[in-house]
Amino acid sequence: MTRLSNRVTPTLRPSSVSRGVFLIFLLLITPFYLMSLAAYARGSHEVKQRIIGNGRTEITNTLLILENEISHIRKTQSDLIQDKSLNELAYFSEGKENYDIMLLRRDLRERLGYIQSDSTYVKDVSVYLFASGIKVSGRDGISEITESDRRVIKDFWEKRSTQLAALQDGLYMGLFYPFYDVETQFSEYSIIVEFDTEAINKFINKNAFFYNGRTILKFMSGDMIIGDSDSDEAKQILSDALSRDNYISGDGSFKYEGKNYIVVYQYSLALDALMVNYISETSAFQSLSFYKNWMMAFIAIIIAVILSFSYTTYVIIHRPLKRLYDAFSQIAGGRLDIEIEHKASDEFKYIYEHFNDMVATINRLIREMYEQKILAQQAELKQLQSKINPHFLYNTFFSIATTAKAEGSDITYELAHKTGKYFRYVMKNASERVTLKNELDYAKLYAEIQELRFSNRLTVKFNDPPDTEAYLPAFCIQPLIENAIAHGLELNTGGKVIIVGFEERSEGLELFVEDNGGGITKEKIEQIQKNLSNTDDALANISRRLEITFGRSDCLKFSVGKDNGLRVEILIPNNI
């Protein structure tokens, strides 16, 4: 199996074709869907406003009919005061024969029965003759006034804020002539009209403007409520209307137990009552439900078509394309033993076959290029090392050292002995890579030879190296010291100092050789850096070997030192 590297390539998935097709269809259908929603919302709003407008009209007409009916009954009630039979019974009954009184009572009852039958909303009309203690009713006939009758009359008088009084047992409208004394409970006579609340209830609900709507008529002078007064939502809606700052008339929405209602209400001063009509929005918008359901069905069909087309696209196009993409991803990750197959005889089979041919060609080219590169690098390393590897002088220098010691010449002995050790190191380290410790030993040996040569004019200082197992190309430090000696002594009239030191960097260990020769400028630094690619000297030799070993071209740098001398830096990268 052939691999390019162990580096993991980030996984980047291609845009899904099926997802893209689905999104395109979705983008196309979304405007129509939004337009449908907007049309439905606008239609709902217009229907709601039309319902509210119709509701206002109907509730106004209903109240107007009731007010006119009450006004007519009131007028009839007032006209009854002029009735001859009533006045004779009230003022001139004494001295009359019983038969005459009976006829007068019969005539009065017939008149009351006429008033009762004249309006469907009147349950009974009664005349109370307090002097004689007689009650004449258009429905029940002639009877004595009971304590119950007197309580009704008293309650009506106390709650007569308007012409109507809503008592616990009914709705009444009374007329007293000429007055009523509460303490004595006496009046010449009184005319009391009792209304038929069931008839009123049928009327207001029959004329309700809502389909399946409900109507409530609340009389403010008492606790009487005509209409749908038993349901909880009716009580809450009525309470909400009465709690508003202005309940004379208005409309709005009310929510009860998660259900929305449309409410219209209006107050009648003549009746001293508040009429409220309400309906649930579900019932109000029932006519629009067909269009809403049709729109939802249309959207569901469109989505089903999109899903079907997307799945077909996935099977026919996306799945083979994804298999091809995964193969390319594995190649990008370094794996070159990939081979893909496609059973169907279509365009993808043609692409897969050429992909497999491409992978085979890449494998062959990589193998050839890799082998050529290895051979070229080995040849170049041998050529470069041959320039600095004169091992044939090894035995000669040790012979000179032996002779000098026999003759008593210590300096000559030490110089020849160290030189011999130097060339022995050269012979033992013919390989390209050595440890930092071995390279420093070799450089120190060379520095001691040069210090003996230049006596007190040269000092080479080595800082303590870090505890590391770092490797670098052989014969890198010695040429830098040699370069500092060759180009620095001539510019320095005093003592020449060369420092070999180390600095830890985030990307690796930096080894530097710095001298105090002086006279180094930025222009000279740029020239030295430029000459690395144009010359074949020792610095260019080191730069090239570092680049081959570490695989990067920035491992050898130059800068101006602290004493304006030349500072040469070698970067030993981490994990090398």
C-alpha positions as CSV (number, residue, x, y, z in Angstrom):
1,M,0.0,0.0,0.0
2,T,1.3,3.4,-0.9
3,R,0.7,6.5,1.2
4,L,1.7,10.1,0.5
5,S,1.9,11.0,4.2
6,N,0.4,10.4,7.6
7,R,-1.2,13.8,7.7
8,V,-5.0,13.7,8.1
9,T,-6.8,15.8,5.6
10,P,-9.8,17.7,7.0
11,T,-13.0,16.1,5.8
12,L,-15.0,18.5,3.6
13,R,-18.3,17.2,2.4
14,P,-19.6,18.3,-0.9
15,S,-23.0,20.1,-1.1
16,S,-25.7,17.4,-1.2
17,V,-27.3,17.3,-4.6
18,S,-30.6,16.0,-3.1
19,R,-30.5,18.6,-0.4
20,G,-29.8,21.3,-3.0
21,V,-32.7,20.2,-5.2
22,F,-34.9,20.2,-2.1
23,L,-33.9,23.7,-1.1
24,I,-34.4,25.0,-4.7
25,F,-37.9,23.5,-4.7
26,L,-38.5,24.9,-1.3
27,L,-37.4,28.3,-2.3
28,L,-39.7,28.2,-5.3
29,I,-42.7,27.1,-3.3
30,T,-42.1,29.4,-0.3
31,P,-43.3,32.6,-1.9
32,F,-46.5,30.9,-3.0
33,Y,-47.0,29.5,0.5
34,L,-46.3,32.9,2.1
35,M,-48.7,34.6,-0.3
36,S,-51.3,32.1,0.5
37,L,-50.8,32.6,4.2
38,A,-51.0,36.4,3.7
39,A,-54.2,36.1,1.7
40,Y,-55.7,33.8,4.3
41,A,-54.6,36.2,7.1
42,R,-56.0,39.2,5.2
43,G,-59.2,37.3,4.5
44,S,-59.5,36.4,8.1
45,H,-59.0,40.0,9.1
46,E,-61.6,41.2,6.7
47,V,-64.1,38.6,7.7
48,K,-63.5,39.5,11.3
49,Q,-64.0,43.2,10.6
50,R,-67.1,42.5,8.6
51,I,-68.5,40.3,11.4
52,I,-67.7,43.1,13.9
53,G,-69.3,45.7,11.7
54,N,-72.4,43.6,11.1
55,G,-72.5,42.9,14.8
56,R,-72.5,46.5,15.7
57,T,-75.4,47.1,13.3
58,E,-77.4,44.2,14.5
59,I,-76.9,44.9,18.2
60,T,-77.9,48.5,17.7
61,N,-81.0,47.5,15.8
62,T,-81.9,44.9,18.4
63,L,-81.5,47.4,21.2
64,L,-83.5,50.0,19.2
65,I,-86.4,47.5,18.7
66,L,-86.4,46.7,22.4
67,E,-86.3,50.4,23.4
68,N,-89.1,51.2,21.0
69,E,-91.1,48.3,22.4
70,I,-90.5,49.4,26.0
71,S,-91.4,53.0,25.0
72,H,-94.7,51.8,23.4
73,I,-95.6,49.8,26.5
74,R,-94.7,52.8,28.7
75,K,-97.0,55.0,26.6
76,T,-99.8,52.4,26.8
77,Q,-99.2,52.2,30.6
78,S,-99.4,56.0,30.9
79,D,-102.6,56.1,28.8
80,L,-104.2,53.6,31.1
81,I,-104.3,56.3,33.8
82,Q,-107.1,57.9,31.9
83,D,-109.1,54.7,31.8
84,K,-112.7,55.4,33.0
85,S,-113.2,52.0,34.6
86,L,-109.9,52.4,36.5
87,N,-110.7,55.8,37.9
88,E,-114.2,54.8,38.9
89,L,-112.9,51.8,40.8
90,A,-110.2,53.9,42.4
91,Y,-112.2,57.0,43.4
92,F,-115.9,56.3,43.0
93,S,-116.4,52.7,44.0
94,E,-118.1,53.6,47.3
95,G,-121.8,53.6,47.1
96,K,-121.9,51.5,43.9
97,E,-123.6,48.2,43.6
98,N,-121.6,45.1,43.6
99,Y,-122.8,44.4,40.1
100,D,-121.5,47.7,38.8
101,I,-118.2,47.2,40.5
102,M,-118.0,43.7,38.9
103,L,-118.6,45.2,35.5
104,L,-116.0,47.9,36.0
105,R,-113.4,45.3,37.1
106,R,-114.3,43.2,34.0
107,D,-113.8,46.1,31.7
108,L,-110.5,46.9,33.4
109,R,-109.3,43.3,33.0
110,E,-110.2,43.3,29.4
111,R,-108.2,46.5,28.9
112,L,-105.3,44.9,30.7
113,G,-105.6,41.8,28.6
114,Y,-105.5,43.9,25.5
115,I,-102.2,45.6,26.6
116,Q,-100.8,42.1,27.5
117,S,-101.6,40.6,24.1
118,D,-100.4,43.7,22.2
119,S,-96.8,42.9,23.0
120,T,-95.1,39.5,22.9
121,Y,-92.7,40.7,25.6
122,V,-95.3,41.4,28.2
123,K,-96.1,38.5,30.5
124,D,-98.7,40.2,32.6
125,V,-100.2,43.7,33.4
126,S,-101.6,44.2,36.8
127,V,-103.4,47.1,38.5
128,Y,-103.2,47.3,42.3
129,L,-106.1,49.2,44.0
130,F,-104.7,49.7,47.5
131,A,-107.8,51.3,48.9
132,S,-109.9,48.2,48.3
133,G,-107.0,45.8,48.5
134,I,-107.8,44.4,45.0
135,K,-105.4,43.3,42.3
136,V,-106.7,43.2,38.7
137,S,-104.5,41.1,36.4
138,G,-104.8,40.7,32.7
139,R,-103.6,37.1,33.0
140,D,-104.8,35.9,36.5
141,G,-108.0,37.9,36.8
142,I,-109.2,39.6,40.1
143,S,-107.6,38.7,43.4
144,E,-106.6,40.3,46.7
145,I,-103.3,42.0,47.1
146,T,-100.8,39.6,48.9
147,E,-97.7,40.3,50.9
148,S,-95.7,38.9,48.0
149,D,-97.3,41.6,45.7
150,R,-96.5,44.3,48.2
151,R,-92.8,43.2,48.4
152,V,-92.6,43.3,44.6
153,I,-94.0,46.8,44.6
154,K,-91.7,48.0,47.3
155,D,-88.6,46.5,45.7
156,F,-89.5,48.1,42.4
157,W,-89.9,51.5,44.0
158,E,-86.5,51.2,45.7
159,K,-84.8,50.2,42.5
160,R,-86.6,52.5,40.1
161,S,-83.4,54.1,38.8
162,T,-85.0,53.9,35.3
163,Q,-88.4,53.0,34.1
164,L,-87.4,49.3,34.4
165,A,-86.4,47.4,37.5
166,A,-84.7,44.0,37.4
167,L,-85.8,42.0,40.4
168,Q,-84.9,38.5,41.4
169,D,-88.1,37.0,40.2
170,G,-88.5,39.1,37.0
171,L,-88.3,42.3,35.0
172,Y,-90.9,45.0,35.8
173,M,-92.0,48.4,34.8
174,G,-94.3,50.3,37.2
175,L,-96.4,53.5,37.3
176,F,-97.8,54.8,40.6
177,Y,-100.6,57.3,40.8
178,P,-100.4,59.8,42.2
179,F,-97.5,58.7,44.4
180,Y,-96.3,55.8,46.6
181,D,-95.7,56.0,50.3
182,V,-93.0,53.6,51.3
183,E,-93.8,53.5,55.0
184,T,-97.5,53.0,54.6
185,Q,-97.1,51.2,51.3
186,F,-100.1,53.1,50.0
187,S,-101.0,54.7,46.7
188,E,-104.3,55.2,45.0
189,Y,-103.3,52.6,42.5
190,S,-100.3,51.4,40.6
191,I,-99.8,49.8,37.2
192,I,-97.1,47.1,37.1
193,V,-96.0,45.5,33.8
194,E,-94.2,42.2,34.2
195,F,-92.1,41.3,31.1
196,D,-91.6,37.9,29.6
197,T,-87.8,37.3,29.9
198,E,-88.1,34.1,27.8
199,A,-89.6,36.0,24.9
200,I,-86.9,38.7,25.2
201,N,-84.3,35.9,25.3
202,K,-85.6,34.3,22.1
203,F,-85.8,37.7,20.4
204,I,-82.2,38.8,21.1
205,N,-80.8,35.4,20.2
206,K,-82.9,35.2,17.1
207,N,-81.5,38.5,15.9
208,A,-77.9,37.7,17.0
209,F,-75.6,38.5,14.0
210,F,-73.3,35.6,14.6
211,Y,-73.7,32.1,13.2
212,N,-73.8,29.9,16.3
213,G,-73.2,33.1,18.3
214,R,-74.6,34.0,21.8
215,T,-76.2,37.1,23.3
216,I,-76.3,38.4,26.8
217,L,-78.5,41.2,28.1
218,K,-77.3,42.4,31.6
219,F,-79.5,44.9,33.4
220,M,-77.4,47.3,35.5
221,S,-80.1,47.9,38.2
222,G,-80.0,44.4,39.4
223,D,-78.5,40.9,39.0
224,M,-80.8,39.9,36.1
225,I,-79.1,38.5,33.0
226,I,-81.1,37.4,30.0
227,G,-79.5,35.1,27.6
228,D,-76.6,32.7,27.9
229,S,-75.9,33.4,31.5
230,D,-75.0,29.9,32.8
231,S,-71.8,29.2,30.7
232,D,-68.4,30.0,32.2
233,E,-67.2,31.8,29.0
234,A,-70.3,34.0,29.0
235,K,-69.6,35.0,32.6
236,Q,-65.9,35.8,31.8
237,I,-66.7,37.7,28.7
238,L,-69.4,39.8,30.5
239,S,-67.0,40.4,33.3
240,D,-64.3,41.5,30.9
241,A,-66.6,43.9,29.1
242,L,-67.8,45.5,32.4
243,S,-64.2,45.8,33.7
244,R,-63.3,48.2,30.8
245,D,-63.1,51.9,31.4
246,N,-65.7,52.6,28.8
247,Y,-68.3,49.9,28.4
248,I,-70.8,52.1,26.5
249,S,-69.9,50.4,23.3
250,G,-66.9,48.5,21.9
251,D,-65.5,45.3,20.4
252,G,-62.4,43.2,20.6
253,S,-61.1,39.7,21.2
254,F,-61.3,37.6,24.3
255,K,-59.4,34.4,25.2
256,Y,-60.9,31.8,27.5
257,E,-59.3,28.5,28.2
258,G,-57.2,28.7,25.0
259,K,-60.2,29.6,22.8
260,N,-60.5,32.9,21.1
261,Y,-63.8,34.8,20.9
262,I,-65.0,37.9,19.0
263,V,-67.0,40.2,21.2
264,V,-69.2,43.2,20.4
265,Y,-71.1,45.0,23.2
266,Q,-73.3,48.2,23.6
267,Y,-75.0,49.9,26.5
268,S,-78.6,51.1,26.4
269,L,-79.4,54.1,28.5
270,A,-83.2,53.6,28.1
271,L,-83.0,50.0,29.3
272,D,-80.1,50.6,31.7
273,A,-78.7,47.4,30.3
274,L,-75.6,46.1,28.5
275,M,-76.0,43.8,25.5
276,V,-73.0,41.6,24.6
277,N,-72.8,39.4,21.5
278,Y,-69.9,36.9,21.2
279,I,-68.8,34.0,19.0
280,S,-65.8,31.7,18.9
281,E,-63.3,32.5,16.1
282,T,-63.5,28.8,15.0
283,S,-67.2,29.2,14.3
284,A,-66.8,32.6,12.7
285,F,-64.1,31.5,10.3
286,Q,-65.7,28.2,9.5
287,S,-66.4,29.3,5.9
288,L,-62.6,29.9,5.4
289,S,-61.6,26.4,6.7
290,F,-62.2,24.9,3.2
291,Y,-59.6,27.2,1.6
292,K,-57.2,26.7,4.5
293,N,-57.5,22.9,4.2
294,W,-57.1,23.1,0.4
295,M,-54.0,25.2,0.8
296,M,-52.4,22.8,3.3
297,A,-53.2,19.8,1.1
298,F,-51.6,21.6,-1.8
299,I,-48.4,22.3,0.2
300,A,-48.4,18.6,1.4
301,I,-48.5,17.4,-2.2
302,I,-45.7,19.8,-3.2
303,I,-43.6,18.6,-0.3
304,A,-44.2,14.9,-1.3
305,V,-43.2,15.7,-4.9
306,I,-40.0,17.4,-3.6
307,L,-39.1,14.5,-1.4
308,S,-39.7,12.0,-4.1
309,F,-37.6,13.9,-6.6
310,S,-34.9,14.5,-4.0
311,Y,-34.7,10.8,-3.2
312,T,-34.5,9.8,-6.8
313,T,-31.8,12.4,-7.4
314,Y,-29.9,11.0,-4.3
315,V,-30.0,7.4,-5.6
316,I,-29.1,8.2,-9.2
317,I,-26.6,11.1,-8.8
318,H,-25.7,11.9,-5.2
319,R,-24.8,8.4,-4.0
320,P,-22.3,7.6,-6.8
321,L,-21.0,11.2,-6.5
322,K,-20.5,10.8,-2.8
323,R,-18.6,7.5,-3.4
324,L,-16.3,9.3,-5.8
325,Y,-15.9,12.1,-3.4
326,D,-15.0,9.7,-0.5
327,A,-12.4,8.1,-2.7
328,F,-10.8,11.6,-3.5
329,S,-10.9,12.4,0.2
330,Q,-8.9,9.2,1.0
331,I,-6.4,10.1,-1.7
332,A,-6.0,13.6,-0.2
333,G,-5.4,11.8,3.2
334,G,-2.5,9.9,1.7
335,R,-4.1,6.6,0.8
336,L,-3.3,5.5,-2.8
337,D,-4.6,1.9,-2.9
338,I,-8.2,3.0,-3.6
339,E,-10.3,1.3,-6.4
340,I,-14.0,2.0,-6.9
341,E,-16.5,0.1,-8.9
342,H,-19.9,1.0,-10.5
343,K,-22.2,-1.8,-11.8
344,A,-24.5,0.3,-13.9
345,S,-23.4,1.1,-17.4
346,D,-23.7,4.9,-17.3
347,E,-21.5,8.0,-17.1
348,F,-20.4,7.2,-13.6
349,K,-18.9,3.8,-14.7
350,Y,-16.8,5.8,-17.3
351,I,-15.7,8.2,-14.6
352,Y,-14.8,5.4,-12.1
353,E,-12.7,3.6,-14.6
354,H,-10.7,6.7,-15.4
355,F,-10.4,7.5,-11.7
356,N,-8.8,4.0,-11.1
357,D,-6.4,4.6,-14.0
358,M,-5.5,8.0,-12.6
359,V,-4.7,6.5,-9.1
360,A,-2.5,3.8,-10.8
361,T,-0.6,6.5,-12.7
362,I,-0.1,8.6,-9.6
363,N,1.3,5.6,-7.7
364,R,3.8,4.9,-10.5
365,L,4.9,8.6,-10.8
366,I,5.2,9.0,-7.0
367,R,7.4,5.9,-6.7
368,E,9.6,7.0,-9.6
369,M,9.9,10.6,-8.3
370,Y,10.6,9.4,-4.7
371,E,13.4,7.0,-5.8
372,Q,15.0,9.7,-8.0
373,K,14.8,12.3,-5.2
374,I,16.5,9.9,-2.7
375,L,19.3,9.1,-5.1
376,A,19.8,12.8,-6.0
377,Q,20.0,13.8,-2.3
378,Q,22.5,11.1,-1.4
379,A,24.7,12.1,-4.4
380,E,24.5,15.7,-3.4
381,L,25.4,15.0,0.3
382,K,28.4,12.9,-0.7
383,Q,29.6,15.7,-3.0
384,L,29.2,18.4,-0.4
385,Q,30.8,16.3,2.3
386,S,33.8,15.5,0.1
387,K,34.8,19.1,0.2
388,I,35.3,19.2,3.9
389,N,36.4,15.6,4.6
390,P,40.3,15.4,4.0
391,H,40.9,12.3,6.2
392,F,44.1,11.4,4.4
393,L,46.0,13.8,6.8
394,Y,44.9,11.9,9.9
395,N,48.1,9.7,10.4
396,T,50.4,12.6,9.3
397,F,49.4,14.9,12.2
398,F,49.7,12.2,14.8
399,S,53.2,11.5,13.6
400,I,54.1,15.2,13.8
401,A,52.7,15.2,17.4
402,T,54.9,12.2,18.4
403,T,58.0,13.9,17.0
404,A,57.3,17.2,18.7
405,K,56.9,15.6,22.0
406,A,60.2,13.7,21.7
407,E,61.9,17.0,20.9
408,G,60.2,18.8,23.9
409,S,58.1,21.2,21.8
410,D,54.9,21.3,23.9
411,I,53.0,23.8,21.8
412,T,53.8,22.0,18.6
413,Y,52.8,18.7,20.2
414,E,49.4,20.1,21.4
415,L,48.7,21.8,18.1
416,A,49.5,18.6,16.1
417,H,47.7,16.4,18.6
418,K,44.4,18.4,18.5
419,T,44.6,18.6,14.7
420,G,44.9,14.9,14.5
421,K,41.9,14.4,16.8
422,Y,40.1,16.9,14.5
423,F,40.7,14.8,11.4
424,R,39.9,11.6,13.3
425,Y,36.4,13.1,14.0
426,V,36.0,14.0,10.4
427,M,36.7,10.3,9.4
428,K,34.4,8.9,12.1
429,N,31.5,11.2,11.3
430,A,31.3,10.8,7.5
431,S,27.5,10.4,7.9
432,E,25.3,13.4,7.3
433,R,23.4,13.6,10.7
434,V,25.1,13.8,14.1
435,T,24.0,14.6,17.6
436,L,24.3,18.2,18.8
437,K,26.7,17.0,21.5
438,N,29.1,15.4,19.0
439,E,29.0,18.4,16.8
440,L,29.8,20.7,19.7
441,D,32.8,18.5,20.7
442,Y,34.1,18.7,17.2
443,A,33.6,22.5,17.1
444,K,35.3,23.0,20.5
445,L,38.3,21.0,19.3
446,Y,38.6,23.2,16.2
447,A,38.2,26.3,18.4
448,E,41.1,25.2,20.7
449,I,43.3,24.7,17.7
450,Q,42.6,28.2,16.5
451,E,43.1,29.7,20.0
452,L,46.6,28.1,20.1
453,R,47.2,29.5,16.6
454,F,46.2,33.1,17.5
455,S,47.4,33.0,21.1
456,N,45.8,35.8,23.1
457,R,44.1,37.5,20.1
458,L,41.2,34.9,20.0
459,T,38.7,33.6,22.6
460,V,35.9,31.2,21.7
461,K,33.2,30.8,24.4
462,F,30.7,28.0,24.4
463,N,27.4,28.4,26.4
464,D,26.0,25.3,28.2
465,P,23.8,23.5,25.6
466,P,20.3,22.3,26.6
467,D,19.7,18.7,27.5
468,T,18.3,17.5,24.2
469,E,18.8,14.6,21.7
470,A,18.5,17.0,18.7
471,Y,20.3,16.0,15.4
472,L,21.7,18.3,12.7
473,P,23.9,17.9,9.6
474,A,27.6,17.3,10.5
475,F,30.2,20.0,10.1
476,C,27.8,23.0,10.5
477,I,29.3,24.8,13.6
478,Q,33.0,24.6,12.7
479,P,32.6,26.5,9.3
480,L,30.7,29.3,11.1
481,I,33.6,29.7,13.7
482,E,36.1,29.6,10.9
483,N,34.2,32.3,9.0
484,A,34.0,34.5,12.1
485,I,37.8,34.1,12.6
486,A,38.6,34.8,8.9
487,H,36.4,37.9,8.5
488,G,36.5,39.2,12.1
489,L,40.1,39.4,13.1
490,E,41.0,41.9,10.4
491,L,38.3,44.3,11.6
492,N,39.1,43.9,15.3
493,T,42.3,45.4,16.6
494,G,41.7,44.2,20.2
495,G,40.8,40.7,21.4
496,K,38.5,38.7,19.1
497,V,35.6,37.0,21.0
498,I,33.3,34.4,19.5
499,I,30.3,33.1,21.3
500,V,28.5,29.9,20.6
501,G,25.1,29.9,22.3
502,F,21.6,28.5,22.4
503,E,18.1,30.0,22.7
504,E,14.8,28.1,23.0
505,R,12.1,29.1,20.4
506,S,8.5,28.0,20.0
507,E,9.3,26.2,16.8
508,G,12.6,24.6,17.9
509,L,16.2,25.2,19.3
510,E,18.2,28.1,17.9
511,L,22.0,27.7,17.8
512,F,23.9,30.9,17.1
513,V,27.6,31.9,16.5
514,E,28.2,35.6,17.2
515,D,31.5,37.6,17.1
516,N,32.5,41.1,18.1
517,G,34.2,42.0,14.8
518,G,32.2,45.1,14.2
519,G,31.5,46.8,10.9
520,I,28.5,44.7,10.1
521,T,25.5,46.6,8.5
522,K,22.1,45.6,7.3
523,E,23.2,46.0,3.7
524,K,26.0,43.4,4.3
525,I,23.6,41.1,6.0
526,E,21.3,41.3,2.9
527,Q,24.2,40.7,0.6
528,I,25.3,37.6,2.6
529,Q,21.8,36.2,2.6
530,K,21.5,36.8,-1.2
531,N,24.9,35.1,-1.9
532,L,23.6,31.8,-0.4
533,S,21.9,30.9,-3.7
534,N,24.6,32.4,-6.0
535,T,27.9,31.1,-4.5
536,D,29.4,27.8,-3.5
537,D,31.2,28.8,-0.3
538,A,31.0,27.2,3.2
539,L,27.9,29.2,4.2
540,A,26.0,28.2,1.1
541,N,27.1,24.6,1.7
542,I,25.7,24.7,5.3
543,S,22.4,26.3,4.1
544,R,21.9,23.7,1.4
545,R,22.5,20.8,3.8
546,L,20.2,22.2,6.4
547,E,17.4,22.6,3.8
548,I,17.9,19.0,2.6
549,T,17.9,17.7,6.2
550,F,15.0,19.7,7.7
551,G,13.0,20.3,4.5
552,R,12.8,24.1,5.0
553,S,14.8,27.0,3.6
554,D,14.8,29.3,6.7
555,C,17.0,27.3,9.0
556,L,20.1,29.6,8.4
557,K,19.7,33.3,9.1
558,F,22.0,36.3,9.6
559,S,21.7,39.4,11.7
560,V,23.7,42.1,13.4
561,G,25.1,41.1,16.8
562,K,25.2,43.2,20.0
563,D,28.7,44.5,19.2
564,N,27.9,45.1,15.5
565,G,29.5,41.8,14.7
566,L,28.0,39.1,12.6
567,R,25.4,36.8,14.2
568,V,24.7,33.5,12.4
569,E,21.6,31.5,13.5
570,I,20.8,27.8,12.9
571,L,17.3,26.6,13.6
572,I,16.9,23.0,14.7
573,P,13.1,22.4,14.3
574,N,11.2,20.4,16.9
575,N,10.3,16.7,16.3
576,I,13.2,16.3,13.8
